[in-house]
Amino acid sequence: MESTSVQPTQRIRTSVWLALLLVAAVAWAIVLQQALAMGNMTQGMATMGAQPASVLIFLPLWISMMVAMMFPAIAPVVTLFATIGQRRCATGQPAAPTWLFLAGYLMVWSLFGVAAYLLSLIVPAIGMMAAGLRLDNPAASGLILIFAGLYQLSPLKGVCLAHCRSPLSVILHHWHDGRLGAFRMGFEHGAYCLGCCWGLMLVLFAVGLMNLAWMIVLTIVIFAEKIVAYGPQISKLTAVGLILFGLFTLVTSIK
C-alpha cells in the first residue's frame, strides 16, 4: 500500500473528527449525568459503607467513560482507516465499515472494564460509587500514583505511545482486509492504546472512578501525549507530577 494512497482529504478528516467528537460529547453528557446521580446516591448510602455497583451499571458507564476520554485521541488513525475505505469503495473494492474498527477498539477497553469490575467486588473502594482509595486508604493510593508515574517512564509505555502516535504506520504495517480484519485492526490498536494508557487509568482508582475533574485532566493528557508535537515530553512531565503527587499522598497518610 503506497503511503500517498492513505492521505485523507479535508472532507474526510473533518467528518471523522466531528463524528468522534460528537460521540465523545454524548458520552461525556452520560458520564456527567451518572456522576451527579451517583453522588446523590452515595451520600444517601454513606452510613452503609461503599457498595459495588451492579455490572449492568458499571460496564455501560465504563464504556461511556472510555469513549469520552479516548475517542478524541484516536481520531487520526480512524481518519486514515475511513480514507482507505472510501478509496476502496470508489474503485469497486470491498471495504469494511469504520464502526467495526471502533468496535474492536472498544472491545479491548470493555475487557479491561470487566477486570476493573471484578476488582471492585474485592475492593469496593475503587467501585463506581466510591470515592477512591485516596479517601479510604491514602497509603495505597499514594503507591498507586507513584506506580502510575513510574510506568509513564517505562520502555513498554514508550513503545505503545510510539505506536499510538504513528497512525500511518498502523495503516501501512498492521492492515487486515475484510470485516473481521477491520475488527482485528481496531482490537490490535486498542491493545496498544491500553498498554499506553492503563497506568493513567489506575489514577482513577486512586482518586475515584467518577472524579470528573481528574477525568478531564487525564483526557487532556492522553490527547496531548498522542496528538501534539511534544507528546513524549508531556508524558514524562506527567510522570513526574504523578510521582510527586503520590509521594505527597503517601507522606500525608503517615500519622
Stockholm file with secondary structure:
# STOCKHOLM 1.0

chainA/1-255         MESTSVQPTQRIRTSVWLALLLVAAVAWAIVLQQALAMGNMTQGMATMGAQPASVLIFLPLWISMMVAMMFPAIAPVVTLFATIGQRRCATGQPAAPTWLFLAGYLMVWSLFGVAAYLLSLIVPAIGMMAAGLRLDNPAASGLILIFAGLYQLSPLKGVCLAHCRSPLSVILHHWHDGRLGAFRMGFEHGAYCLGCCWGLMLVLFAVGLMNLAWMIVLTIVIFAEKIVAYGPQISKLTAVGLILFGLFTLVTSIK
#=GR chainA/1-255 SS CCGGGGCCCHHHHHHHHHHHHHHHHHHHHHHHHHHHHHHHHHHHTGGGCCCCCCHHHHHHHHHHHHHHHHGGGGHHHHHHHHHHHHHHHHTTCCCCCHHHHHHHHHHHHHHHHHHHHHHHHHCGGGSTTSCCHHHHCHHHHHHHHHHHHHHHTSHHHHHHHHHHTCHHHHHHHSCCCHHHHHHHHHHHHHHHHHHHHHHHHHHHHHHCTTCHHHHHHHHHHHHHHHHSTTHHHHHHHHHHHHHHHHHHHHHHTCC
#=GC SS_cons         CCGGGGCCCHHHHHHHHHHHHHHHHHHHHHHHHHHHHHHHHHHHTGGGCCCCCCHHHHHHHHHHHHHHHHGGGGHHHHHHHHHHHHHHHHTTCCCCCHHHHHHHHHHHHHHHHHHHHHHHHHCGGGSTTSCCHHHHCHHHHHHHHHHHHHHHTSHHHHHHHHHHTCHHHHHHHSCCCHHHHHHHHHHHHHHHHHHHHHHHHHHHHHHCTTCHHHHHHHHHHHHHHHHSTTHHHHHHHHHHHHHHHHHHHHHHTCC
//
